[in-house]
């Protein structure tokens, strides 16, 4: 599959962030940080896969 850069749709991300204090707030902040890291890792892997696929198609 040949995916040209102009055909790749931009990634849209939506976060729901809840502000809470105390221990619940700290637990929520840790959870949100973990989820954000997972999303960033997913984005990185997706781009790497797309770039590798595009590179393989040009060889």
C-alpha positions in Angstrom: 0.0 0.0 0.0 1.4 3.3 -1.0 0.5 6.0 1.5 1.4 9.5 0.4 2.0 12.2 3.1 -0.9 14.3 1.7 -3.3 11.3 2.1 -2.5 10.8 5.8 -5.2 12.4 8.0 -3.9 14.3 11.0 -4.4 12.5 14.3 -7.1 14.0 16.6 -6.8 13.5 20.3 -9.3 14.5 23.0 -8.5 14.4 26.7 -11.0 14.7 29.5 -9.1 16.1 32.5 -10.7 16.2 35.9 -9.4 18.3 38.7 -9.4 16.8 42.1 -7.4 17.3 45.3 -5.7 15.2 47.9 -4.9 11.5 47.5 -7.6 11.1 44.8 -6.1 13.9 42.9 -2.6 12.5 43.1 -3.8 9.1 41.9 -5.7 10.7 39.0 -2.6 12.7 38.0 -0.5 9.5 38.0 -3.2 7.7 35.9 -3.5 10.5 33.4 0.3 10.7 33.1 0.5 7.0 32.4 -2.3 7.2 29.8 -0.6 10.2 28.1 2.7 8.2 27.8 0.8 5.3 26.3 -0.8 7.6 23.7 2.5 9.1 22.8 4.1 5.7 22.5 1.2 4.7 20.2 1.6 7.8 18.1 5.4 7.2 17.8 4.9 3.5 16.8 2.2 4.5 14.3 4.4 7.1 12.6 7.4 4.6 12.6 5.2 2.0 10.9 3.8 4.4 8.4 7.3 5.8 7.6 8.7 2.2 7.2 5.8 1.3 4.9 6.3 4.4 2.8 10.0 3.8 2.6 9.6 0.2 1.6 7.2 1.2 -1.2 9.8 3.5 -2.7 12.5 0.8 -2.9 
